[in-house]
Amino acid sequence: MPRGADRRNTAHNIFLQFHRHTAKSMKDLEDEDQEFESPPPAEPNSPFEMFHHVMKTGVIYASSRAAKHGFSMLSEDWANMGQGAPETGPLPGAPTRDFHMNIQDAELEYAPTTGDTELRVKVAEYYNHLYRQDKKSKYTYENVCIVPGGRAGLTRVMAALGNIQVGYFTPDYTAYQQALGLFMRISPSPVLHRNVHEALLPSEDFAFEAGGRGLGAMLLSNPANPTGQSLEGDELDAYVKIARDLNCCLLMDEFYSHYYYDGENVSPEDGGADDDSNWPKTVSSAKYIDDVNEDPVVIVNGLTKNWRCPGFRVCWLVAPKPIVEMLGSAGSFLDGGANAPLQKLALPLMDLDFIRRDTWALQRHFKMKRDFLLTELPKIGITVNWEPTATFYIWADLSALPAPINDCLCFLEECVKHNVICVPGVFFDINPREIRHLKQSKCINFVRFSYGPPMRNLTKGVEEMGKMISYWRKNQMTSSDYARTSM
């Protein structure tokens, strides 16, 4: 039988990477298996040594494991609760969206690397109307940079940063691991919670960490992916003030800022006013900025999540004018700019009345799906420690499940055998350049469920997971034994 790396597949390598098993911790294994259970080399048997290993993000890894069992994006018999995108079709009560277009010859040219001016104006108006009506300092188009997707926008930001430490939280969005590790000028710096049972870091702790470490920037998703928790009100105001006082740039990933379920205003469908006086709850750090050209805050947002148009690849960065100029320069050598025709097609989506009505419909629909999972998951033994007030994710605790499926990597392996996809929690325990030495990830007992896809995915997923969990209650084994025999 082949030994060492030759015997491993991708899933087993990932398992070993996040468990850091050693011969000492596995002393009951035979000599051959001790070698097998050693942490894998970074590049086992690679024929292209000139390339470094590029790790899959969580969603891609989960989808690739599902593909081994027949999954494709066109599959109707799968429950895809792993996808990081919302359903894109019409929603009940939402305004219609006209996606017909006639592309003019001029739109076949490159768009400016900072984006189409009309769209930049619309984005600035959106932030001013929702968050800055009482502020003297207003955004203009010069504070907006249109980019071809959120990850492209983050890459531009990272390329433009100087020799600084950039703080980050765990768990947080999986792609931050690559973004923070790509440019060597940046020194990633994990910011840890003093109280691990708190979903959000209190502002006074953030001030202590940012000031003590001398952070030049802090990257975070708000509301948070994967926990669905949100900094808002006085706490978000305090974060912005701390950034201003310390001259630490807040890099605010606000891609889920329309997905809130605890607003006080009444939906028009439930008798609330159907006009500009009655907006659904949304949250942005833009509300707490004093001077849009002085405060060190960069907002990342776009059509991907809040407008449910991920395929457009049209997003934006909102920042002080000097930073936008740098971001435009970075775009000239990184991505070349966003799609020109689709920037034009996006203009009606930025009309304020459309946004108000569409967001009301979005929140009604996604709250229904969230509430379904919050009711059904505990029935099959899955715990939700932090009820999500925002996003379309549930950060689910598997600790109460029988071994081996209380381990997120084993849980996924069994899920895909039942045509269910989720994302293992370890991928959110981001560790750029492996700067933290971890014997075992603190997220090993967690998975992220998405209620972004249509409802049929959720009902099928809960049903199939219930069957899977029932089986393992009667057939328990250690996660290490499972990995050795089943992955």
SVG drawing of the C-alpha trace seen along z (x, -y; Angstrom):
<svg xmlns="http://www.w3.org/2000/svg" viewBox="-52 -71 62 73">
<polyline fill="none" stroke="black" stroke-width="0.4" points="0.0,0.0 1.4,-3.5 2.7,-5.4 2.5,-9.0 1.3,-11.7 0.6,-9.2 -2.2,-7.7 -3.9,-11.0 -6.7,-12.7 -7.6,-16.4 -10.1,-15.9 -7.6,-14.0 -4.9,-16.5 -7.3,-19.3 -8.3,-17.2 -4.6,-16.8 -3.9,-20.5 -6.5,-21.6 -6.0,-18.9 -2.2,-19.0 -2.1,-15.3 1.3,-14.0 2.6,-10.5 2.5,-11.3 -1.2,-12.2 -2.0,-9.1 0.3,-6.6 -2.2,-3.9 -1.7,-3.8 0.7,-1.4 4.0,-2.7 2.7,-3.0 -0.3,-4.9 1.8,-7.2 3.5,-8.4 0.2,-8.7 -1.2,-10.9 1.7,-13.3 0.9,-16.8 1.1,-16.8 3.7,-18.7 2.6,-22.0 3.2,-20.6 2.9,-16.9 4.1,-15.5 3.6,-18.7 4.8,-18.6 4.9,-22.4 7.3,-23.5 7.5,-27.0 3.9,-27.6 3.0,-27.7 -0.1,-25.8 -3.2,-28.0 -5.6,-26.9 -9.3,-26.6 -11.6,-29.0 -14.4,-27.3 -17.2,-27.5 -15.0,-26.2 -13.6,-23.4 -17.2,-22.3 -18.4,-22.5 -15.4,-20.4 -16.2,-17.7 -19.8,-17.7 -18.8,-17.4 -17.1,-14.1 -20.6,-12.9 -22.2,-14.3 -23.1,-17.9 -23.3,-20.6 -24.8,-24.1 -27.7,-22.7 -28.5,-19.9 -32.1,-19.9 -31.6,-17.1 -29.0,-18.8 -29.5,-21.1 -26.8,-23.7 -26.6,-25.4 -23.0,-26.3 -23.2,-29.0 -22.2,-32.5 -24.7,-34.2 -28.4,-35.0 -31.1,-33.6 -31.2,-35.9 -34.8,-35.5 -37.9,-37.6 -39.0,-37.9 -42.6,-38.3 -43.5,-42.0 -40.2,-43.2 -40.2,-45.8 -39.5,-44.4 -36.0,-44.5 -35.5,-45.1 -32.3,-43.5 -32.7,-44.1 -30.0,-46.2 -28.8,-47.8 -25.0,-48.1 -23.7,-51.3 -20.4,-51.3 -18.9,-53.6 -19.7,-51.0 -17.4,-48.5 -14.5,-50.6 -12.7,-50.1 -14.5,-51.9 -12.3,-54.2 -10.6,-52.2 -12.6,-54.3 -15.8,-53.5 -18.6,-55.1 -19.2,-58.6 -23.1,-58.3 -22.9,-55.2 -20.4,-56.8 -22.8,-59.7 -25.7,-57.3 -23.6,-55.4 -22.7,-58.7 -26.4,-59.8 -27.3,-56.5 -25.0,-56.9 -25.8,-60.6 -29.6,-60.0 -29.6,-57.0 -26.8,-58.0 -25.6,-61.6 -28.7,-63.8 -27.8,-65.6 -24.1,-65.9 -22.3,-68.9 -19.7,-66.7 -21.2,-64.8 -19.9,-62.1 -19.4,-63.0 -18.6,-60.8 -14.9,-61.4 -15.4,-59.4 -16.5,-56.3 -14.5,-53.7 -16.4,-51.1 -14.6,-47.7 -15.2,-44.3 -16.4,-42.5 -15.8,-42.8 -12.6,-40.6 -11.2,-42.7 -11.9,-45.8 -10.2,-44.3 -7.2,-43.4 -6.9,-46.9 -7.0,-48.2 -4.3,-45.7 -2.2,-46.7 -2.4,-50.4 -1.6,-49.9 1.8,-50.7 4.1,-48.9 1.6,-48.5 0.0,-45.9 -3.6,-45.0 -5.8,-43.6 -8.5,-41.0 -10.9,-38.9 -11.6,-35.2 -14.0,-33.8 -14.4,-36.1 -14.8,-35.9 -12.6,-33.1 -11.2,-35.1 -9.5,-37.5 -6.9,-34.8 -5.6,-35.2 -6.2,-39.0 -4.1,-39.6 -1.3,-37.3 -0.9,-38.4 1.2,-41.6 4.4,-41.4 4.2,-45.0 1.2,-44.0 1.7,-42.3 -1.5,-40.5 -2.3,-40.8 -5.1,-38.7 -7.2,-40.7 -8.5,-38.3 -11.5,-38.6 -10.8,-38.6 -14.1,-36.9 -14.4,-34.1 -18.2,-33.9 -18.8,-37.3 -19.7,-37.5 -18.5,-41.0 -15.4,-42.8 -16.4,-45.7 -15.2,-49.0 -13.0,-49.6 -11.2,-46.3 -10.8,-47.3 -9.2,-50.6 -6.8,-48.7 -5.8,-46.2 -5.5,-48.8 -3.6,-51.2 -1.3,-48.7 -0.5,-46.9 -0.1,-50.1 -2.5,-48.9 -2.4,-50.8 -5.7,-49.3 -8.4,-46.9 -10.3,-44.7 -13.8,-43.3 -17.1,-42.3 -20.1,-44.1 -22.6,-42.6 -20.3,-39.6 -19.8,-36.7 -20.2,-33.9 -21.9,-34.8 -24.6,-37.2 -23.8,-39.6 -23.7,-43.4 -21.8,-46.3 -24.2,-49.2 -25.3,-52.3 -23.0,-53.6 -20.6,-50.7 -20.1,-51.3 -19.8,-55.0 -17.1,-54.2 -15.2,-52.1 -15.2,-54.9 -14.1,-57.4 -11.2,-55.1 -10.1,-54.8 -10.1,-58.6 -8.2,-59.1 -5.6,-56.5 -5.3,-57.2 -6.1,-53.5 -8.0,-52.9 -11.2,-50.9 -11.8,-48.6 -15.5,-48.0 -16.9,-45.1 -20.6,-46.0 -21.8,-43.6 -24.8,-42.4 -25.9,-45.8 -29.5,-45.3 -30.0,-41.9 -31.3,-43.0 -34.2,-41.3 -34.6,-43.4 -35.7,-46.8 -38.3,-48.9 -40.1,-50.3 -43.2,-48.6 -43.1,-47.0 -45.6,-48.5 -47.1,-45.0 -47.9,-45.1 -49.4,-48.6 -46.4,-50.8 -46.1,-53.9 -44.9,-53.1 -42.9,-56.2 -39.5,-57.7 -40.4,-58.3 -40.4,-54.5 -37.1,-52.7 -36.2,-49.2 -33.2,-49.0 -29.8,-49.1 -26.5,-49.8 -23.3,-51.5 -20.3,-53.1 -20.9,-56.0 -23.4,-57.4 -20.7,-58.0 -18.0,-59.6 -17.4,-63.3 -15.5,-64.4 -15.7,-62.1 -12.3,-63.2 -10.5,-63.1 -11.8,-60.1 -9.8,-56.9 -12.7,-54.7 -13.0,-52.6 -16.4,-51.0 -16.7,-47.9 -20.2,-47.1 -21.9,-46.4 -24.6,-44.7 -23.4,-41.1 -25.4,-40.6 -27.7,-43.5 -29.0,-43.8 -28.8,-40.1 -26.8,-40.4 -23.6,-38.5 -23.0,-37.8 -22.7,-41.5 -19.4,-41.8 -20.1,-45.5 -19.2,-46.7 -17.7,-49.8 -15.3,-51.3 -16.3,-54.5 -13.4,-56.4 -11.7,-59.8 -10.9,-61.3 -7.1,-60.8 -7.6,-57.1 -9.9,-56.7 -7.3,-58.1 -4.8,-55.5 -7.4,-52.7 -7.9,-53.8 -4.2,-53.5 -4.1,-50.1 -6.9,-49.0 -4.9,-50.0 -2.4,-47.1 -4.6,-44.6 -8.0,-44.2 -8.4,-47.0 -11.8,-48.1 -15.4,-46.9 -17.6,-45.8 -18.7,-48.9 -22.1,-47.8 -23.2,-46.4 -22.3,-49.6 -24.9,-51.3 -27.4,-48.5 -26.9,-49.0 -28.1,-52.6 -31.8,-51.9 -31.0,-49.5 -29.5,-52.5 -32.7,-54.6 -33.6,-55.3 -37.3,-54.3 -36.3,-51.0 -33.8,-50.3 -36.3,-51.0 -39.0,-48.7 -36.5,-46.0 -34.9,-45.9 -38.3,-45.6 -39.1,-42.5 -35.6,-41.1 -35.9,-41.3 -39.3,-39.7 -38.2,-36.8 -34.9,-36.1 -36.2,-36.5 -38.7,-33.7 -35.9,-31.4 -33.8,-32.4 -36.6,-31.6 -37.2,-28.2 -33.6,-27.2 -33.6,-28.6 -36.7,-26.5 -35.6,-23.3 -31.8,-23.0 -32.2,-22.5 -34.7,-19.7 -31.9,-17.6 -29.4,-18.4 -27.6,-21.4 -27.1,-24.4 -27.2,-28.1 -25.4,-30.1 -25.8,-33.5 -29.1,-34.1 -28.2,-36.1 -29.7,-39.5 -28.3,-40.1 -26.7,-38.4 -28.1,-35.1 -25.8,-32.8 -26.1,-30.7 -23.0,-29.9 -24.0,-26.4 -22.4,-24.6 -22.0,-20.8 -20.6,-20.1 -23.7,-18.2 -23.6,-15.8 -22.1,-12.4 -18.5,-11.8 -17.3,-12.0 -19.9,-14.5 -19.2,-16.9 -16.1,-17.7 -16.9,-20.1 -14.7,-18.4 -16.3,-15.0 -19.7,-16.6 -19.2,-17.9 -18.0,-14.6 -21.2,-12.9 -23.4,-15.8 -22.2,-15.4 -23.1,-11.7 -26.7,-12.9 -26.6,-15.6 -26.2,-18.5 -23.5,-21.2 -22.3,-23.4 -19.0,-25.2 -16.7,-23.8 -16.0,-26.3 -12.2,-25.9 -12.1,-28.0 -13.3,-31.0 -10.5,-30.7 -8.4,-32.7 -4.7,-32.4 -2.8,-34.4 0.7,-33.1 0.0,-30.7 1.3,-33.3 -0.5,-31.7 0.7,-28.3 -2.5,-26.2 -2.6,-22.7 -6.3,-22.7 -8.7,-25.3 -11.1,-26.8 -13.8,-26.5 -13.5,-22.8 -17.0,-22.2 -18.7,-24.8 -20.2,-25.0 -21.8,-27.8 -25.2,-27.2 -26.4,-29.7 -30.1,-30.5 -29.2,-32.5 -30.5,-29.8 -34.2,-29.1 -36.3,-27.6 -36.4,-24.1 -32.6,-23.8 -33.3,-24.4 -36.2,-22.0 -34.3,-19.2 -31.1,-20.0 -32.7,-19.7 -34.5,-16.5 -31.3,-14.8 -29.2,-16.0 -31.7,-14.6 -31.3,-11.2 -27.6,-11.4 -27.4,-12.5 -29.7,-9.6 -27.4,-7.1 -24.3,-8.4 -26.0,-8.4 -26.0,-4.6 -22.6,-4.3 -20.1,-6.6 -16.4,-6.6 -13.6,-9.1 -12.9,-11.7 -9.4,-10.4 -10.6,-6.9 -13.2,-8.4 -10.5,-10.4 -8.3,-7.4 -11.0,-5.1 -13.5,-7.4 -11.8,-10.6"/>
</svg>
